[in-house]
């Protein structure tokens, strides 16, 4: 293990930016001070003058496609892209093939990650209409939470029986994360537009099919059930203005029983972009109107929304050029999420402190992740250095996703991640990934039954 001394950085932590040095020894942050002298001759010095030093981002919702869908991506390839983008920990979802809906299948994913992941990892246990017994075996110490799809998804993962939902919500104290879209509403909308257009529905109708109404009906029901049962609920990828009335900023995050997430694409794109981006911005829930986007920004800055994530979900370009009804939803984002938010900082929409709060601190708080998400002495040295004045253009040659494309292709970002540390190891530096796979299984500060 090497010792690193990061000097002259703009350190961003807990709402404050201050210039100083950070000493890394073994896996941990050893010292933070205004100035730290060189401790030994074998210490590697990185001069970060003019750059921000942030905690490594924690992405609470990704789909890395392994096992079963590895032609789209895998844990090795997508975690490699993640660390190049300053994301040092991820929480992956259960709709792989087979679905992670038994403890045995869940642990198989952890075994793959232990051998191949560049970033720290956790995997959600998937709930279905008939696996409550397996769900309740989940260990709160080393599994991020329970994931429920309340809108259609891969495999047998749509949970649409009210009695089952109520049992899951009332039977576990673990965090329950939900994808909220009302299936009946979506099906009715889809049939309407298929009658008009056949299978090749124009992409701009996607937010009318997977509509704001479908989102609100589902999320409001989930929140009502959480309030009724006392469940700890986390609502993924909010996309509408109307849903914002369901959340509060009146109490501290640590006291919230119901928390909320927004994804980078819902903050960046609007329905006007379907004309040029087409299926490349087809996500579920759909990218909606400019008014919805602005409402999401307002709620994010007003602390009704607690987390910024990616919902990274790669597909091949061949799959994405299919007609509407057979074109899969989702796109790759982990390599570009942090710099996209820094682009919003350059435009005056958000402060660097707020970016760190929503992408680093709050995921750690919400999931109660042990010793990560902050720049503190004694914490794991998961860190990213971001140079805010080093422009670069997203092009095929520098896209690291296995699928080889990005919805940001052609964009120029003013900021660049220059260095990423995972568990005290320098895994990415100046445009190059180092072949160092030191990702660890995330642990959670929760009581074990």
Rosetta blueprint (number, residue, H / E / L):
1 X L
2 X L
3 X E
4 X E
5 X E
6 X E
7 X E
8 X E
9 X E
10 X E
11 X E
12 X E
13 X E
14 X L
15 X L
16 X E
17 X E
18 X E
19 X E
20 X E
21 X E
22 X E
23 X E
24 X E
25 X E
26 X L
27 X L
28 X E
29 X E
30 X E
31 X E
32 X E
33 X E
34 X L
35 X L
36 X L
37 X L
38 X L
39 X L
40 X L
41 X L
42 X L
43 X E
44 X E
45 X E
46 X E
47 X E
48 X L
49 X L
50 X L
51 X E
52 X E
53 X E
54 X E
55 X E
56 X L
57 X E
58 X E
59 X E
60 X E
61 X E
62 X E
63 X E
64 X L
65 X L
66 X L
67 X L
68 X L
69 X L
70 X L
71 X L
72 X L
73 X L
74 X L
75 X H
76 X H
77 X H
78 X H
79 X H
80 X H
81 X H
82 X H
83 X H
84 X H
85 X L
86 X L
87 X E
88 X E
89 X E
90 X E
91 X E
92 X E
93 X L
94 X L
95 X L
96 X L
97 X L
98 X L
99 X L
100 X L
101 X L
102 X L
103 X H
104 X H
105 X H
106 X H
107 X H
108 X H
109 X H
110 X H
111 X H
112 X H
113 X H
114 X H
115 X H
116 X H
117 X L
118 X L
119 X L
120 X E
121 X E
122 X E
123 X E
124 X L
125 X E
126 X E
127 X L
128 X L
129 X L
130 X L
131 X L
132 X H
133 X H
134 X H
135 X H
136 X L
137 X L
138 X L
139 X L
140 X L
141 X L
142 X L
143 X L
144 X L
145 X L
146 X E
147 X E
148 X E
149 X E
150 X L
151 X L
152 X L
153 X L
154 X L
155 X L
156 X L
157 X L
158 X E
159 X L
160 X L
161 X L
162 X H
163 X H
164 X H
165 X H
166 X H
167 X H
168 X H
169 X H
170 X H
171 X H
172 X L
173 X L
174 X L
175 X L
176 X E
177 X E
178 X E
179 X E
180 X L
181 X L
182 X L
183 X H
184 X H
185 X H
186 X H
187 X H
188 X H
189 X H
190 X H
191 X H
192 X H
193 X H
194 X H
195 X H
196 X H
197 X H
198 X L
199 X L
200 X L
201 X L
202 X L
203 X H
204 X H
205 X H
206 X H
207 X H
208 X H
209 X H
210 X L
211 X L
212 X H
213 X H
214 X H
215 X H
216 X H
217 X H
218 X H
219 X H
220 X H
221 X H
222 X H
223 X H
224 X H
225 X H
226 X H
227 X H
228 X H
229 X H
230 X L
231 X L
232 X L
233 X E
234 X E
235 X E
236 X L
237 X L
238 X L
239 X L
240 X L
241 X L
242 X H
243 X H
244 X H
245 X H
246 X H
247 X L
248 X L
249 X L
250 X L
251 X L
252 X L
253 X H
254 X H
255 X H
256 X L
257 X L
258 X E
259 X E
260 X E
261 X E
262 X E
263 X E
264 X H
265 X H
266 X H
267 X H
268 X H
269 X L
270 X L
271 X H
272 X H
273 X H
274 X H
275 X H
276 X H
277 X H
278 X H
279 X H
280 X H
281 X H
282 X L
283 X L
284 X L
285 X L
286 X L
287 X L
288 X L
289 X L
290 X H
291 X H
292 X H
293 X H
294 X H
295 X H
296 X H
297 X H
298 X H
299 X H
300 X H
301 X H
302 X L
303 X L
304 X L
305 X L
306 X L
307 X E
308 X E
309 X E
310 X L
311 X L
312 X E
313 X E
314 X L
315 X L
316 X L
317 X H
318 X H
319 X H
320 X H
321 X L
322 X L
323 X L
324 X H
325 X H
326 X H
327 X L
328 X L
329 X L
330 X L
331 X L
332 X L
333 X L
334 X L
335 X L
336 X L
337 X H
338 X H
339 X H
340 X H
341 X H
342 X H
343 X H
344 X H
345 X H
346 X H
347 X L
348 X L
349 X L
350 X L
351 X L
352 X H
353 X H
354 X H
355 X H
356 X H
357 X H
358 X H
359 X H
360 X H
361 X H
362 X H
363 X H
364 X H
365 X H
366 X H
367 X H
368 X L
369 X E
370 X L
371 X L
372 X L
373 X L
374 X L
375 X L
376 X L
377 X L
378 X L
379 X L
380 X E
381 X L
382 X L
383 X E
384 X E
385 X E
386 X E
387 X E
388 X L
389 X L
390 X L
391 X L
392 X E
393 X E
394 X L
395 X L
396 X H
397 X H
398 X H
399 X L
400 X L
401 X L
402 X L
403 X L
404 X L
405 X L
406 X L
407 X L
408 X L
409 X L
410 X L
411 X L
412 X E
413 X E
414 X L
415 X L
416 X E
417 X E
418 X E
419 X E
420 X E
421 X E
422 X E
423 X L
424 X L
425 X E
426 X E
427 X E
428 X E
429 X E
430 X L
431 X L
432 X E
433 X E
434 X L
435 X L
436 X L
437 X L
438 X L
439 X L
440 X L
441 X E
442 X L
443 X L
444 X E
445 X L
446 X L
447 X L
448 X L
449 X L
